[in-house]
Amino acid sequence: METTRWEHYGRKSGNEKCQDCMVHCGYEATAVDDTFSSWKGFKDTLVATITGKL
């Protein structure tokens, strides 16, 4: 992390394709933890995936 040149990523890079590339940063790990930390979390994720309802 300390050696990553963060100015090459996201909005600061100047690349128009990267303007929103950091949007999901940090959320995936939370979703995985919520899904697999309990049966309720797993069921809720399964239902949302199958039905499209959150």
N, CA, C and O atoms as a GROMACS GRO file, in nm:
protein
  216
    1MET      N    1   0.081  -0.119   0.000
    1MET     CA    2   0.000   0.000   0.000
    1MET      C    3   0.086   0.126   0.000
    1MET      O    4   0.056   0.223  -0.069
    2GLU      N    5   0.191   0.123   0.077
    2GLU     CA    6   0.274   0.242   0.089
    2GLU      C    7   0.346   0.276  -0.041
    2GLU      O    8   0.377   0.393  -0.067
    3THR      N    9   0.374   0.176  -0.123
    3THR     CA   10   0.449   0.200  -0.247
    3THR      C   11   0.358   0.221  -0.369
    3THR      O   12   0.408   0.248  -0.479
    4THR      N   13   0.228   0.210  -0.350
    4THR     CA   14   0.134   0.230  -0.461
    4THR      C   15   0.128   0.378  -0.497
    4THR      O   16   0.112   0.463  -0.409
    5ARG      N   17   0.140   0.408  -0.624
    5ARG     CA   18   0.133   0.547  -0.671
    5ARG      C   19  -0.014   0.578  -0.698
    5ARG      O   20  -0.062   0.566  -0.811
    6TRP      N   21  -0.085   0.619  -0.594
    6TRP     CA   22  -0.229   0.640  -0.601
    6TRP      C   23  -0.269   0.748  -0.700
    6TRP      O   24  -0.384   0.749  -0.745
    7GLU      N   25  -0.179   0.837  -0.734
    7GLU     CA   26  -0.213   0.942  -0.832
    7GLU      C   27  -0.236   0.884  -0.971
    7GLU      O   28  -0.287   0.953  -1.059
    8HIS      N   29  -0.200   0.758  -0.992
    8HIS     CA   30  -0.222   0.691  -1.121
    8HIS      C   31  -0.360   0.626  -1.127
    8HIS      O   32  -0.395   0.565  -1.228
    9TYR      N   33  -0.438   0.637  -1.021
    9TYR     CA   34  -0.569   0.572  -1.013
    9TYR      C   35  -0.678   0.673  -0.984
    9TYR      O   36  -0.651   0.779  -0.927
   10GLY      N   37  -0.801   0.640  -1.022
   10GLY     CA   38  -0.915   0.726  -0.992
   10GLY      C   39  -0.912   0.858  -1.065
   10GLY      O   40  -0.849   0.870  -1.170
   11ARG      N   41  -0.981   0.955  -1.011
   11ARG     CA   42  -0.996   1.086  -1.076
   11ARG      C   43  -0.864   1.157  -1.098
   11ARG      O   44  -0.847   1.224  -1.200
   12LYS      N   45  -0.771   1.143  -1.006
   12LYS     CA   46  -0.644   1.214  -1.017
   12LYS      C   47  -0.560   1.168  -1.136
   12LYS      O   48  -0.468   1.240  -1.177
   13SER      N   49  -0.589   1.050  -1.190
   13SER     CA   50  -0.509   0.999  -1.301
   13SER      C   51  -0.530   1.078  -1.429
   13SER      O   52  -0.442   1.081  -1.516
   14GLY      N   53  -0.646   1.144  -1.442
   14GLY     CA   54  -0.677   1.217  -1.564
   14GLY      C   55  -0.736   1.130  -1.674
   14GLY      O   56  -0.783   1.182  -1.775
   15ASN      N   57  -0.736   0.999  -1.655
   15ASN     CA   58  -0.794   0.908  -1.753
   15ASN      C   59  -0.945   0.911  -1.737
   15ASN      O   60  -0.997   0.880  -1.630
   16GLU      N   61  -1.017   0.948  -1.843
   16GLU     CA   62  -1.163   0.961  -1.834
   16GLU      C   63  -1.230   0.829  -1.797
   16GLU      O   64  -1.338   0.829  -1.738
   17LYS      N   65  -1.168   0.716  -1.831
   17LYS     CA   66  -1.225   0.586  -1.796
   17LYS      C   67  -1.212   0.555  -1.647
   17LYS      O   68  -1.279   0.466  -1.595
   18CYS      N   69  -1.126   0.629  -1.579
   18CYS     CA   70  -1.101   0.604  -1.436
   18CYS      C   71  -1.176   0.698  -1.344
   18CYS      O   72  -1.153   0.696  -1.223
   19GLN      N   73  -1.265   0.779  -1.396
   19GLN     CA   74  -1.331   0.879  -1.313
   19GLN      C   75  -1.414   0.818  -1.201
   19GLN      O   76  -1.431   0.880  -1.095
   20ASP      N   77  -1.467   0.698  -1.221
   20ASP     CA   78  -1.548   0.632  -1.118
   20ASP      C   79  -1.493   0.495  -1.080
   20ASP      O   80  -1.566   0.413  -1.024
   21CYS      N   81  -1.368   0.469  -1.110
   21CYS     CA   82  -1.314   0.334  -1.089
   21CYS      C   83  -1.298   0.298  -0.942
   21CYS      O   84  -1.285   0.179  -0.911
   22MET      N   85  -1.298   0.394  -0.851
   22MET     CA   86  -1.281   0.364  -0.710
   22MET      C   87  -1.416   0.358  -0.636
   22MET      O   88  -1.418   0.347  -0.513
   23VAL      N   89  -1.525   0.364  -0.709
   23VAL     CA   90  -1.658   0.369  -0.648
   23VAL      C   91  -1.682   0.251  -0.555
   23VAL      O   92  -1.739   0.269  -0.447
   24HIS      N   93  -1.642   0.133  -0.593
   24HIS     CA   94  -1.672   0.014  -0.514
   24HIS      C   95  -1.568  -0.019  -0.409
   24HIS      O   96  -1.581  -0.119  -0.338
   25CYS      N   97  -1.468   0.059  -0.397
   25CYS     CA   98  -1.359   0.030  -0.305
   25CYS      C   99  -1.409   0.016  -0.162
   25CYS      O  100  -1.463   0.110  -0.105
   26GLY      N  101  -1.391  -0.102  -0.104
   26GLY     CA  102  -1.428  -0.124   0.035
   26GLY      C  103  -1.562  -0.190   0.057
   26GLY      O  104  -1.584  -0.248   0.163
   27TYR      N  105  -1.652  -0.184  -0.040
   27TYR     CA  106  -1.784  -0.240  -0.019
   27TYR      C  107  -1.790  -0.391  -0.040
   27TYR      O  108  -1.869  -0.459   0.025
   28GLU      N  109  -1.709  -0.444  -0.128
   28GLU     CA  110  -1.716  -0.587  -0.159
   28GLU      C  111  -1.685  -0.672  -0.037
   28GLU      O  112  -1.753  -0.772  -0.012
   29ALA      N  113  -1.583  -0.634   0.037
   29ALA     CA  114  -1.547  -0.713   0.156
   29ALA      C  115  -1.661  -0.714   0.258
   29ALA      O  116  -1.685  -0.816   0.322
   30THR      N  117  -1.729  -0.604   0.274
   30THR     CA  118  -1.842  -0.595   0.366
   30THR      C  119  -1.956  -0.685   0.320
   30THR      O  120  -2.018  -0.753   0.402
   31ALA      N  121  -1.984  -0.686   0.191
   31ALA     CA  122  -2.091  -0.770   0.137
   31ALA      C  123  -2.059  -0.918   0.154
   31ALA      O  124  -2.147  -0.996   0.190
   32VAL      N  125  -1.935  -0.956   0.130
   32VAL     CA  126  -1.894  -1.096   0.147
   32VAL      C  127  -1.906  -1.136   0.293
   32VAL      O  128  -1.956  -1.244   0.324
   33ASP      N  129  -1.860  -1.049   0.383
   33ASP     CA  130  -1.869  -1.079   0.526
   33ASP      C  131  -2.015  -1.094   0.568
   33ASP      O  132  -2.048  -1.186   0.643
   34ASP      N  133  -2.101  -1.005   0.523
   34ASP     CA  134  -2.242  -1.013   0.558
   34ASP      C  135  -2.306  -1.140   0.503
   34ASP      O  136  -2.388  -1.202   0.570
   35THR      N  137  -2.269  -1.179   0.382
   35THR     CA  138  -2.326  -1.298   0.319
   35THR      C  139  -2.286  -1.426   0.391
   35THR      O  140  -2.370  -1.513   0.413
   36PHE      N  141  -2.160  -1.438   0.428
   36PHE     CA  142  -2.110  -1.565   0.479
   36PHE      C  143  -2.089  -1.571   0.630
   36PHE      O  144  -2.039  -1.671   0.681
   37SER      N  145  -2.127  -1.466   0.702
   37SER     CA  146  -2.108  -1.470   0.848
   37SER      C  147  -2.227  -1.530   0.922
   37SER      O  148  -2.218  -1.560   1.041
   38SER      N  149  -2.340  -1.548   0.851
   38SER     CA  150  -2.456  -1.609   0.916
   38SER      C  151  -2.545  -1.672   0.809
   38SER      O  152  -2.537  -1.639   0.690
   39TRP      N  153  -2.631  -1.764   0.854
   39TRP     CA  154  -2.725  -1.825   0.761
   39TRP      C  155  -2.826  -1.722   0.711
   39TRP      O  156  -2.868  -1.727   0.596
   40LYS      N  157  -2.865  -1.628   0.798
   40LYS     CA  158  -2.959  -1.523   0.757
   40LYS      C  159  -2.899  -1.437   0.647
   40LYS      O  160  -2.966  -1.404   0.549
   41GLY      N  161  -2.773  -1.400   0.662
   41GLY     CA  162  -2.706  -1.320   0.559
   41GLY      C  163  -2.700  -1.394   0.427
   41GLY      O  164  -2.721  -1.336   0.321
   42PHE      N  165  -2.671  -1.525   0.435
   42PHE     CA  166  -2.664  -1.606   0.314
   42PHE      C  167  -2.802  -1.615   0.249
   42PHE      O  168  -2.815  -1.600   0.127
   43LYS      N  169  -2.905  -1.640   0.331
   43LYS     CA  170  -3.042  -1.650   0.278
   43LYS      C  171  -3.085  -1.518   0.214
   43LYS      O  172  -3.141  -1.517   0.104
   44ASP      N  173  -3.059  -1.407   0.282
   44ASP     CA  174  -3.098  -1.276   0.229
   44ASP      C  175  -3.030  -1.248   0.096
   44ASP      O  176  -3.092  -1.194   0.004
   45THR      N  177  -2.902  -1.283   0.085
   45THR     CA  178  -2.829  -1.262  -0.040
   45THR      C  179  -2.884  -1.352  -0.150
   45THR      O  180  -2.899  -1.308  -0.264
   46LEU      N  181  -2.913  -1.476  -0.116
   46LEU     CA  182  -2.968  -1.570  -0.213
   46LEU      C  183  -3.104  -1.521  -0.265
   46LEU      O  184  -3.128  -1.522  -0.386
   47VAL      N  185  -3.190  -1.478  -0.175
   47VAL     CA  186  -3.322  -1.428  -0.215
   47VAL      C  187  -3.308  -1.304  -0.304
   47VAL      O  188  -3.376  -1.292  -0.405
   48ALA      N  189  -3.220  -1.212  -0.266
   48ALA     CA  190  -3.200  -1.091  -0.346
   48ALA      C  191  -3.145  -1.124  -0.484
   48ALA      O  192  -3.183  -1.061  -0.583
   49THR      N  193  -3.057  -1.223  -0.491
   49THR     CA  194  -2.999  -1.262  -0.620
   49THR      C  195  -3.104  -1.325  -0.711
   49THR      O  196  -3.110  -1.296  -0.830
   50ILE      N  197  -3.186  -1.411  -0.653
   50ILE     CA  198  -3.286  -1.483  -0.733
   50ILE      C  199  -3.402  -1.392  -0.774
   50ILE      O  200  -3.448  -1.396  -0.889
   51THR      N  201  -3.451  -1.312  -0.681
   51THR     CA  202  -3.570  -1.231  -0.708
   51THR      C  203  -3.539  -1.092  -0.761
   51THR      O  204  -3.624  -1.028  -0.824
   52GLY      N  205  -3.419  -1.044  -0.736
   52GLY     CA  206  -3.383  -0.909  -0.776
   52GLY      C  207  -3.432  -0.803  -0.678
   52GLY      O  208  -3.416  -0.684  -0.701
   53LYS      N  209  -3.493  -0.848  -0.567
   53LYS     CA  210  -3.545  -0.756  -0.466
   53LYS      C  211  -3.448  -0.749  -0.349
   53LYS      O  212  -3.400  -0.851  -0.300
   54LEU      N  213  -3.420  -0.627  -0.306
   54LEU     CA  214  -3.329  -0.609  -0.192
   54LEU      C  215  -3.405  -0.604  -0.062
   54LEU      O  216  -3.344  -0.589   0.044
   0.00000   0.00000   0.00000
